[in-house]
Every structure is written in C-alpha cells, then in structure tokens.
Amino acid sequence: MSFLNPSLLSAFIPTFFIVSITPGMCMTLALSLGITIGVRRAMWMMAGELAGVAIVAAASAIGVATFMLRYPAAFDVFKYAGGAYLIWLGVQMWRSRGKMAMPEDNTPPNTASRWQLAAQGFITAIANPKGWAFFVVLLPPFIDSSLPMAPQLSALVIIILTLEFICLQIYAHGGKTLSRALRKGGSVRLANRISGSLMMLVGVWLALG
C-alpha cells in the first residue's frame, strides 16, 4: 500500500479497532441477534451495517457529513422511523413473538428475511449522527494530502470495514454463547427478554441520539 503513509497507518489501525470494539448501537444489535437468530443469520445484518458504515466513512472524508451535521433534520426520518421499528422488534422479542425471537418450544423459528436483516443493519449505521460525527473528527487526519485521495480513501475504508466486521463477529459470537447457555438452562424466554431489551435499547439510542 504505497499510497498510504506508513506512520499514519500504524496509528490508524489501533485507533479504529478501539472505536469499533467499543459497545455501540451496531455492536449491541449484533449481540442481540447473536442471541436469538445466531451468527450465520446475523451476517445479513452485518452486510447491511457494513454498507452503511462504508457510506458514512466515505462521505465524512469528502465533506458530505459536514452538511449532514449542520442540518440534523436530515437524520430525523431515519432516526425516528428506524428507532421505532427496533423498539417494536424488541417488544416482540420480549414477548417471545415475531421473526427475531427464539421459539419456546421445538417449532422452527419464523425468521426475518435476509433483506429485512440487511436493511436493519444499514439503517442503524446510516442514521446514527454520532457515527457521522465520529468519522468527521477521526478519519480526515489520517488522510495524507500529499498522496492521491481515491486510493487512500479506498484502502482506509477497507481497513475500517475489516475491523468493524471482526468486532461484529466478536459480539455476535458472544451472543450465541450466551444463547447456548440459556438454552441449556431451559431459559429461552429469558434469552428472548435479554435480546429484546438490547433491541429496545438500540431503538431508543437511535431515536434519541
């Protein structure tokens, strides 16, 4: 990667790993889905979330985010609609109902579609004003003005998405491990309630963020 400044890159990777691994909306969502639908199905949410993160990161680097942050009303539709949807899903999961909840008997779960999961992840990533603000502050300092912009930005976004994916996997696998422990103890309803509570937390977080 000759188009990246090695000294900046050595600071960029640990900085954004810490940013990604810190609990936030998307990581909480991955944990919640890891509990109820498992890591494999949660990958569709991750795909949508990573697409949203890529858009936010690229837009932040080229200055679009400055406009978005100056006019926060642009986030309102995504924030409130997305937050309300996640809260509704959380309530359904708390009641052990809906496509995200684990069934309390041996019947197969009626899981959400791939596109529903992907949209859920995309909206959560793209409608988070704090995510935009974070990238506006952190990403530009790692871009070397003496080097070509396009290849630098492409490489940095790939690194960001790789780190984000690793962290999503950690949270989703953590949720899956918790789910197995609860299933062994016959506590499927408790697993649904934990996951539903996390989902509602993300919804409130998104709406009020």
Secondary structure as the mmCIF struct_conf table of DSSP 4:
data_model
#
loop_
_struct_conf.conf_type_id
_struct_conf.id
_struct_conf.beg_label_comp_id
_struct_conf.beg_label_asym_id
_struct_conf.beg_label_seq_id
_struct_conf.end_label_comp_id
_struct_conf.end_label_asym_id
_struct_conf.end_label_seq_id
TURN_TY1_P TURN_TY1_P1 SER A 2 PHE A 3
BEND BEND1 LEU A 4 LEU A 4
HELX_RH_AL_P HELX_RH_AL_P1 PRO A 6 ILE A 21
BEND BEND2 THR A 22 THR A 22
HELX_RH_AL_P HELX_RH_AL_P2 MET A 25 THR A 36
TURN_TY1_P TURN_TY1_P2 ILE A 37 ILE A 37
HELX_RH_AL_P HELX_RH_AL_P3 GLY A 38 ILE A 62
TURN_TY1_P TURN_TY1_P3 GLY A 63 GLY A 63
HELX_RH_AL_P HELX_RH_AL_P4 VAL A 64 ARG A 70
TURN_TY1_P TURN_TY1_P4 PRO A 72 PRO A 72
HELX_RH_AL_P HELX_RH_AL_P5 ALA A 73 TRP A 94
TURN_TY1_P TURN_TY1_P5 ARG A 95 SER A 96
BEND BEND3 GLY A 98 GLY A 98
TURN_TY1_P TURN_TY1_P6 LYS A 99 MET A 100
BEND BEND4 ALA A 101 ALA A 101
HELX_LH_PP_P HELX_LH_PP_P1 MET A 102 PRO A 103
BEND BEND5 GLU A 104 THR A 107
HELX_LH_PP_P HELX_LH_PP_P2 PRO A 108 PRO A 109
HELX_LH_PP_P HELX_LH_PP_P3 THR A 111 SER A 113
HELX_RH_AL_P HELX_RH_AL_P6 ARG A 114 ILE A 126
TURN_TY1_P TURN_TY1_P7 ALA A 127 ALA A 127
HELX_RH_AL_P HELX_RH_AL_P7 PRO A 129 LEU A 138
BEND BEND6 LEU A 139 LEU A 139
HELX_RH_3T_P HELX_RH_3T_P1 PRO A 140 PHE A 142
BEND BEND7 ILE A 143 ILE A 143
TURN_TY1_P TURN_TY1_P8 SER A 145 SER A 146
BEND BEND8 LEU A 147 LEU A 147
HELX_RH_AL_P HELX_RH_AL_P8 MET A 149 LYS A 184
TURN_TY1_P TURN_TY1_P9 GLY A 185 GLY A 186
HELX_RH_AL_P HELX_RH_AL_P9 VAL A 188 LEU A 208
#
